[in-house]
Amino acid sequence: MRSPDTPDTLSAAPGLPAGTPPAGPQGVAETRQYLTFRLGGLEYALDYSNVQELRPLKALERFAADGEIISGVAVSRGVIMPIVDMRIAFGPRPPQHDPGTDVIILRLSTCVMGMVTDGVTDIVSLPASQIRPFPNVADGVAEGVDYLLGVGETGGRKLIVVDIDKLMAIRGTSRGKLHAA
């Protein structure tokens, strides 16, 4: 949640590409940092190395027509990017912007894009041992949800850990149906 003393932007430290766990001296996976955010009453986490910055929605220079999920195009620091409203993609409710609505500017493997959520919570550190895979996803039973990496637990909170590159590669095929690109 944005506090009054939180700066308008938050730059991410350079990191490894998503999906590449850092290895320790003996090849053991180390703790990674995740940005957590709320969406439809649930709390999600994405690898912090994919976060370029956080910007208030009102601070972005936006243009182009609003779409169903692509809520327009914006310019941030001279970069033109699509803005995806995940509140629409993950639920049937219309989004309501408030002064604290943040856009997570993502640095993906193929592009830079903005993602609107219900709110950014914080940054947490999770070792791989604290992320349990979803059984149906790991077994290949659940199709089209390979972006779900598992459930992480920290401080009594359960976080749905996502591979943001795979999640943003999902596109609509027909109204209400999504599939991996």
PASEBA-1860 file (N, C-alpha, C; in nm, 3 decimals):
! residues 181
1> MRSPDTPD> 0.083/-0.116/0.000/0.000/0.000/0.000/0.089/0.124/0.000 ~ 0.057/0.224/-0.077/0.136/0.346/-0.088/0.114/0.429/0.038 ~ 0.223/0.471/0.100/0.214/0.559/0.215/0.253/0.700/0.172 ~ 0.220/0.802/0.253/0.250/0.940/0.213/0.398/0.965/0.189 ~ 0.484/0.889/0.254/0.628/0.912/0.235/0.689/0.822/0.128 ~ 0.605/0.743/0.056/0.654/0.660/-0.052/0.678/0.747/-0.174 ~ 0.794/0.736/-0.239/0.819/0.817/-0.358/0.726/0.776/-0.472 ~ 0.709/0.868/-0.570/0.622/0.840/-0.684/0.678/0.731/-0.774
9> TLSAAPGL> 0.808/0.708/-0.770/0.865/0.600/-0.851/0.955/0.516/-0.763 ~ 0.967/0.392/-0.800/1.054/0.298/-0.730/1.127/0.220/-0.837 ~ 1.255/0.236/-0.846/1.332/0.167/-0.949/1.382/0.035/-0.896 ~ 1.379/-0.065/-0.980/1.426/-0.197/-0.941/1.576/-0.207/-0.962 ~ 1.637/-0.285/-0.876/1.779/-0.312/-0.894/1.793/-0.411/-1.008 ~ 1.900/-0.400/-1.086/1.915/-0.496/-1.194/1.925/-0.637/-1.137 ~ 1.866/-0.733/-1.206/1.868/-0.871/-1.157/1.879/-0.968/-1.271 ~ 1.868/-1.093/-1.236/1.872/-1.198/-1.336/1.738/-1.207/-1.407
17> PAGTPPAG> 1.734/-1.265/-1.527/1.606/-1.281/-1.596/1.512/-1.369/-1.514 ~ 1.382/-1.346/-1.530/1.282/-1.425/-1.458/1.300/-1.572/-1.491 ~ 1.277/-1.655/-1.390/1.288/-1.799/-1.412/1.428/-1.853/-1.394 ~ 1.526/-1.767/-1.365/1.663/-1.810/-1.344/1.698/-1.787/-1.198 ~ 1.681/-1.890/-1.113/1.711/-1.869/-0.972/1.860/-1.851/-0.950 ~ 1.895/-1.751/-0.868/2.038/-1.732/-0.841/2.091/-1.851/-0.761 ~ 2.212/-1.889/-0.787/2.271/-2.003/-0.717/2.373/-1.954/-0.615 ~ 2.375/-2.021/-0.503/2.471/-1.991/-0.398/2.602/-2.061/-0.427
25> PQGVAETR> 2.694/-2.061/-0.327/2.825/-2.121/-0.347/2.819/-2.269/-0.385 ~ 2.723/-2.346/-0.330/2.714/-2.487/-0.363/2.601/-2.514/-0.463 ~ 2.552/-2.413/-0.533/2.447/-2.431/-0.631/2.308/-2.433/-0.569 ~ 2.295/-2.397/-0.441/2.166/-2.396/-0.372/2.095/-2.265/-0.406 ~ 1.966/-2.275/-0.437/1.888/-2.155/-0.470/1.882/-2.062/-0.349 ~ 1.901/-1.936/-0.374/1.898/-1.836/-0.268/1.761/-1.772/-0.260 ~ 1.745/-1.687/-0.164/1.622/-1.612/-0.147/1.610/-1.508/-0.257 ~ 1.489/-1.493/-0.311/1.461/-1.393/-0.415/1.364/-1.291/-0.360
33> QYLTFRLG> 1.365/-1.173/-0.419/1.272/-1.068/-0.380/1.153/-1.069/-0.475 ~ 1.033/-1.048/-0.418/0.909/-1.045/-0.495/0.831/-0.920/-0.460 ~ 0.775/-0.857/-0.561/0.682/-0.746/-0.540/0.545/-0.808/-0.524 ~ 0.475/-0.771/-0.418/0.341/-0.828/-0.395/0.236/-0.723/-0.427 ~ 0.122/-0.772/-0.479/0.013/-0.682/-0.517/-0.120/-0.753/-0.496 ~ -0.226/-0.674/-0.481/-0.360/-0.726/-0.463/-0.436/-0.722/-0.595 ~ -0.519/-0.825/-0.613/-0.600/-0.833/-0.734/-0.721/-0.920/-0.703 ~ -0.840/-0.861/-0.706/-0.962/-0.936/-0.683/-0.969/-1.006/-0.548
41> GLEYALDY> -0.916/-0.945/-0.444/-0.923/-1.003/-0.310/-0.812/-1.102/-0.279 ~ -0.725/-1.131/-0.374/-0.613/-1.222/-0.352/-0.482/-1.144/-0.359 ~ -0.378/-1.203/-0.301/-0.248/-1.137/-0.304/-0.152/-1.219/-0.391 ~ -0.088/-1.150/-0.484/0.003/-1.213/-0.580/0.145/-1.163/-0.557 ~ 0.242/-1.237/-0.613/0.382/-1.198/-0.605/0.447/-1.222/-0.740 ~ 0.531/-1.127/-0.783/0.607/-1.143/-0.907/0.752/-1.110/-0.878 ~ 0.841/-1.171/-0.953/0.985/-1.153/-0.934/1.019/-1.004/-0.948 ~ 1.081/-0.950/-0.846/1.112/-0.807/-0.842/1.210/-0.766/-0.952
49> SNVQELRP> 1.287/-0.860/-1.005/1.382/-0.824/-1.110/1.310/-0.783/-1.239 ~ 1.180/-0.813/-1.250/1.102/-0.771/-1.366/1.039/-0.633/-1.349 ~ 1.054/-0.573/-1.232/0.992/-0.444/-1.206/1.090/-0.333/-1.244 ~ 1.047/-0.249/-1.335/1.129/-0.134/-1.373/1.103/-0.018/-1.279 ~ 0.975/0.009/-1.251/0.939/0.116/-1.158/0.791/0.108/-1.125 ~ 0.752/0.182/-1.024/0.611/0.201/-0.988/0.576/0.345/-1.015 ~ 0.462/0.366/-1.078/0.418/0.503/-1.106/0.271/0.514/-1.069 ~ 0.231/0.627/-1.014/0.087/0.648/-0.993/0.019/0.659/-1.130
57> LKALERFA> -0.098/0.601/-1.144/-0.169/0.604/-1.271/-0.190/0.747/-1.318 ~ -0.219/0.835/-1.226/-0.245/0.975/-1.263/-0.120/1.046/-1.314 ~ 0.000/0.993/-1.284/0.124/1.059/-1.327/0.168/1.020/-1.467 ~ 0.105/0.917/-1.525/0.143/0.874/-1.659/0.071/0.956/-1.764 ~ 0.145/0.991/-1.868/0.084/1.058/-1.983/0.019/0.949/-2.067 ~ -0.115/0.945/-2.065/-0.186/0.839/-2.135/-0.254/0.893/-2.259 ~ -0.257/0.809/-2.362/-0.328/0.844/-2.485/-0.376/0.715/-2.548 ~ -0.454/0.724/-2.651/-0.516/0.612/-2.724/-0.644/0.570/-2.653
65> ADGEIISG> -0.730/0.506/-2.728/-0.860/0.467/-2.677/-0.848/0.352/-2.578 ~ -0.939/0.354/-2.481/-0.945/0.244/-2.386/-0.997/0.120/-2.455 ~ -0.939/0.006/-2.423/-0.986/-0.121/-2.475/-1.047/-0.201/-2.363 ~ -1.074/-0.327/-2.389/-1.135/-0.411/-2.287/-1.035/-0.441/-2.175 ~ -0.918/-0.493/-2.210/-0.815/-0.522/-2.109/-0.698/-0.427/-2.125 ~ -0.660/-0.398/-2.249/-0.557/-0.297/-2.273/-0.624/-0.163/-2.251 ~ -0.590/-0.099/-2.140/-0.661/0.024/-2.104/-0.598/0.148/-2.167 ~ -0.518/0.128/-2.268/-0.460/0.240/-2.338/-0.310/0.227/-2.353
73> VAVSRGVI> -0.251/0.334/-2.397/-0.107/0.341/-2.418/-0.058/0.460/-2.339 ~ 0.059/0.446/-2.278/0.113/0.554/-2.196/0.261/0.575/-2.229 ~ 0.311/0.689/-2.185/0.452/0.721/-2.201/0.510/0.739/-2.061 ~ 0.619/0.668/-2.035/0.691/0.683/-1.908/0.839/0.692/-1.940 ~ 0.899/0.803/-1.905/1.042/0.827/-1.928/1.078/0.807/-2.075 ~ 0.989/0.852/-2.164/1.013/0.846/-2.307/0.983/0.714/-2.373 ~ 0.937/0.614/-2.297/0.905/0.483/-2.352/0.753/0.472/-2.368 ~ 0.709/0.439/-2.489/0.567/0.417/-2.516/0.536/0.272/-2.486
81> MPIVDMRI> 0.431/0.250/-2.404/0.400/0.113/-2.363/0.250/0.092/-2.349 ~ 0.205/-0.032/-2.369/0.064/-0.061/-2.342/0.042/-0.068/-2.190 ~ -0.077/-0.033/-2.148/-0.116/-0.045/-2.007/-0.224/-0.152/-2.001 ~ -0.197/-0.259/-1.927/-0.291/-0.370/-1.913/-0.359/-0.359/-1.776 ~ -0.491/-0.353/-1.776/-0.566/-0.345/-1.651/-0.601/-0.486/-1.607 ~ -0.521/-0.541/-1.515/-0.541/-0.678/-1.471/-0.669/-0.693/-1.390 ~ -0.725/-0.584/-1.340/-0.851/-0.592/-1.266/-0.964/-0.636/-1.357 ~ -0.957/-0.599/-1.484/-1.058/-0.642/-1.581/-1.027/-0.784/-1.627
89> AFGPRPPQ> -0.899/-0.814/-1.650/-0.860/-0.947/-1.699/-0.894/-1.056/-1.598 ~ -0.886/-1.026/-1.467/-0.909/-1.127/-1.364/-1.047/-1.121/-1.301 ~ -1.132/-1.030/-1.345/-1.264/-1.023/-1.284/-1.361/-0.942/-1.366 ~ -1.488/-0.965/-1.346/-1.591/-0.897/-1.426/-1.627/-0.758/-1.376 ~ -1.561/-0.712/-1.273/-1.599/-0.582/-1.216/-1.532/-0.466/-1.288 ~ -1.601/-0.353/-1.301/-1.537/-0.236/-1.364/-1.434/-0.175/-1.269 ~ -1.321/-0.132/-1.324/-1.219/-0.074/-1.237/-1.258/0.065/-1.190 ~ -1.218/0.096/-1.068/-1.238/0.229/-1.015/-1.101/0.282/-0.975
97> HDPGTDVI> -1.060/0.388/-1.042/-0.930/0.446/-1.012/-0.945/0.539/-0.891 ~ -0.847/0.531/-0.802/-0.841/0.627/-0.692/-0.702/0.690/-0.696 ~ -0.680/0.793/-0.617/-0.549/0.861/-0.623/-0.431/0.770/-0.593 ~ -0.454/0.658/-0.524/-0.345/0.567/-0.491/-0.325/0.456/-0.591 ~ -0.400/0.455/-0.702/-0.386/0.349/-0.802/-0.247/0.354/-0.864 ~ -0.175/0.243/-0.849/-0.039/0.235/-0.902/-0.036/0.154/-1.030 ~ 0.062/0.185/-1.112/0.092/0.106/-1.231/0.231/0.046/-1.208 ~ 0.239/-0.085/-1.221/0.368/-0.153/-1.212/0.425/-0.155/-1.353
105> ILRLSTCV> 0.535/-0.084/-1.374/0.601/-0.084/-1.504/0.693/-0.206/-1.507 ~ 0.665/-0.298/-1.599/0.736/-0.425/-1.607/0.838/-0.426/-1.720 ~ 0.951/-0.484/-1.693/1.055/-0.505/-1.792/1.051/-0.655/-1.824 ~ 0.980/-0.689/-1.933/0.962/-0.828/-1.971/1.068/-0.870/-2.072 ~ 1.068/-0.997/-2.107/1.168/-1.045/-2.202/1.147/-0.989/-2.342 ~ 1.023/-0.948/-2.375/0.994/-0.900/-2.510/0.959/-0.752/-2.518 ~ 0.927/-0.688/-2.406/0.884/-0.549/-2.411/0.877/-0.488/-2.271 ~ 0.840/-0.361/-2.268/0.808/-0.291/-2.143/0.659/-0.263/-2.148
113> MGMVTDGV> 0.589/-0.291/-2.037/0.446/-0.262/-2.031/0.406/-0.228/-1.889 ~ 0.293/-0.160/-1.878/0.239/-0.125/-1.748/0.127/-0.219/-1.710 ~ 0.114/-0.246/-1.580/0.011/-0.335/-1.529/-0.060/-0.267/-1.413 ~ -0.191/-0.247/-1.426/-0.272/-0.186/-1.321/-0.332/-0.298/-1.236 ~ -0.319/-0.287/-1.103/-0.374/-0.386/-1.010/-0.459/-0.311/-0.906 ~ -0.513/-0.385/-0.810/-0.588/-0.321/-0.703/-0.496/-0.245/-0.608 ~ -0.369/-0.278/-0.607/-0.274/-0.207/-0.523/-0.148/-0.286/-0.498 ~ -0.037/-0.216/-0.486/0.091/-0.277/-0.453/0.098/-0.289/-0.302
121> TDIVSLPA> 0.140/-0.405/-0.254/0.145/-0.429/-0.110/0.284/-0.398/-0.055 ~ 0.385/-0.475/-0.097/0.521/-0.452/-0.051/0.618/-0.540/-0.127 ~ 0.740/-0.547/-0.078/0.843/-0.635/-0.134/0.878/-0.735/-0.026 ~ 0.877/-0.864/-0.063/0.909/-0.969/0.033/1.022/-1.054/-0.022 ~ 1.093/-1.119/0.068/1.199/-1.213/0.030/1.148/-1.353/0.057 ~ 1.159/-1.440/-0.043/1.114/-1.578/-0.030/1.220/-1.673/-0.082 ~ 1.261/-1.770/0.000/1.347/-1.875/-0.054/1.259/-1.972/-0.134 ~ 1.318/-2.042/-0.229/1.244/-2.137/-0.312/1.173/-2.242/-0.227
129> SQIRPFPN> 1.229/-2.275/-0.111/1.169/-2.376/-0.024/1.035/-2.331/0.034 ~ 1.005/-2.201/0.031/0.878/-2.150/0.083/0.774/-2.133/-0.027 ~ 0.801/-2.180/-0.148/0.705/-2.172/-0.259/0.666/-2.315/-0.296 ~ 0.540/-2.349/-0.268/0.489/-2.483/-0.300/0.417/-2.479/-0.435 ~ 0.450/-2.568/-0.527/0.383/-2.568/-0.658/0.237/-2.610/-0.645 ~ 0.154/-2.561/-0.738/0.015/-2.605/-0.746/0.017/-2.746/-0.805 ~ -0.047/-2.844/-0.741/-0.040/-2.982/-0.790/-0.088/-2.998/-0.935 ~ -0.200/-2.944/-0.971/-0.253/-2.963/-1.107/-0.169/-2.892/-1.212
137> VADGVAEG> -0.104/-2.781/-1.177/-0.020/-2.710/-1.271/0.111/-2.787/-1.291 ~ 0.171/-2.831/-1.182/0.298/-2.904/-1.189/0.282/-3.036/-1.265 ~ 0.165/-3.099/-1.253/0.141/-3.227/-1.320/0.093/-3.211/-1.463 ~ 0.072/-3.087/-1.508/0.028/-3.063/-1.645/-0.122/-3.084/-1.664 ~ -0.197/-3.105/-1.554/-0.342/-3.128/-1.564/-0.415/-3.000/-1.601 ~ -0.378/-2.889/-1.538/-0.444/-2.760/-1.564/-0.376/-2.692/-1.681 ~ -0.447/-2.682/-1.793/-0.389/-2.621/-1.912/-0.404/-2.469/-1.909 ~ -0.308/-2.400/-1.969/-0.317/-2.256/-1.986/-0.288/-2.175/-1.861
145> VDYLLGVG> -0.239/-2.238/-1.756/-0.206/-2.163/-1.634/-0.062/-2.190/-1.591 ~ 0.026/-2.211/-1.689/0.166/-2.237/-1.657/0.235/-2.115/-1.598 ~ 0.167/-2.000/-1.596/0.222/-1.880/-1.533/0.213/-1.888/-1.381 ~ 0.136/-1.982/-1.327/0.125/-1.998/-1.182/0.242/-2.084/-1.132 ~ 0.332/-2.023/-1.057/0.451/-2.094/-1.010/0.426/-2.167/-0.879 ~ 0.335/-2.118/-0.797/0.306/-2.183/-0.670/0.252/-2.085/-0.568 ~ 0.242/-2.134/-0.444/0.195/-2.052/-0.333/0.313/-2.030/-0.240 ~ 0.343/-1.904/-0.215/0.449/-1.869/-0.122/0.388/-1.827/0.010
153> ETGGRKLI> 0.458/-1.854/0.119/0.410/-1.814/0.250/0.516/-1.733/0.320 ~ 0.472/-1.620/0.376/0.561/-1.536/0.455/0.478/-1.456/0.555 ~ 0.519/-1.458/0.678/0.450/-1.382/0.782/0.302/-1.412/0.792 ~ 0.262/-1.536/0.772/0.122/-1.573/0.780/0.040/-1.540/0.655 ~ 0.103/-1.481/0.555/0.035/-1.446/0.429/0.060/-1.553/0.326 ~ -0.042/-1.582/0.247/-0.027/-1.673/0.133/-0.026/-1.588/0.007 ~ 0.076/-1.609/-0.075/0.095/-1.531/-0.198/0.091/-1.624/-0.318 ~ 0.016/-1.588/-0.421/0.015/-1.662/-0.546/0.132/-1.610/-0.627
161> VVDIDKLM> 0.234/-1.693/-0.646/0.356/-1.652/-0.716/0.338/-1.678/-0.865 ~ 0.358/-1.572/-0.945/0.337/-1.583/-1.090/0.465/-1.554/-1.167 ~ 0.476/-1.618/-1.283/0.581/-1.586/-1.380/0.521/-1.477/-1.468 ~ 0.561/-1.354/-1.446/0.497/-1.240/-1.512/0.517/-1.241/-1.663 ~ 0.628/-1.294/-1.712/0.648/-1.305/-1.857/0.542/-1.396/-1.919 ~ 0.517/-1.511/-1.856/0.416/-1.603/-1.908/0.276/-1.546/-1.891 ~ 0.249/-1.481/-1.779/0.117/-1.423/-1.758/0.085/-1.317/-1.863 ~ 0.179/-1.232/-1.894/0.155/-1.126/-1.992/0.156/-1.178/-2.135
169> AIRGTSRG> 0.195/-1.303/-2.157/0.188/-1.363/-2.290/0.051/-1.422/-2.318 ~ -0.041/-1.414/-2.221/-0.176/-1.466/-2.238/-0.258/-1.364/-2.314 ~ -0.338/-1.413/-2.408/-0.422/-1.321/-2.484/-0.562/-1.380/-2.496 ~ -0.659/-1.296/-2.513/-0.797/-1.342/-2.526/-0.821/-1.403/-2.662 ~ -0.894/-1.514/-2.664/-0.930/-1.577/-2.790/-1.074/-1.545/-2.826 ~ -1.157/-1.540/-2.726/-1.294/-1.495/-2.742/-1.336/-1.441/-2.607 ~ -1.443/-1.370/-2.604/-1.483/-1.303/-2.481/-1.483/-1.399/-2.363 ~ -1.402/-1.365/-2.261/-1.400/-1.444/-2.139/-1.306/-1.564/-2.140
177> KLHAA> -1.244/-1.596/-2.251/-1.153/-1.710/-2.257/-1.011/-1.660/-2.280 ~ -0.918/-1.714/-2.202/-0.778/-1.677/-2.216/-0.697/-1.802/-2.249 ~ -0.587/-1.783/-2.320/-0.494/-1.894/-2.339/-0.353/-1.838/-2.353 ~ -0.256/-1.926/-2.329/-0.117/-1.883/-2.336/-0.078/-1.861/-2.481 ~ 0.000/-1.755/-2.502/0.044/-1.722/-2.639/0.157/-1.811/-2.682
END
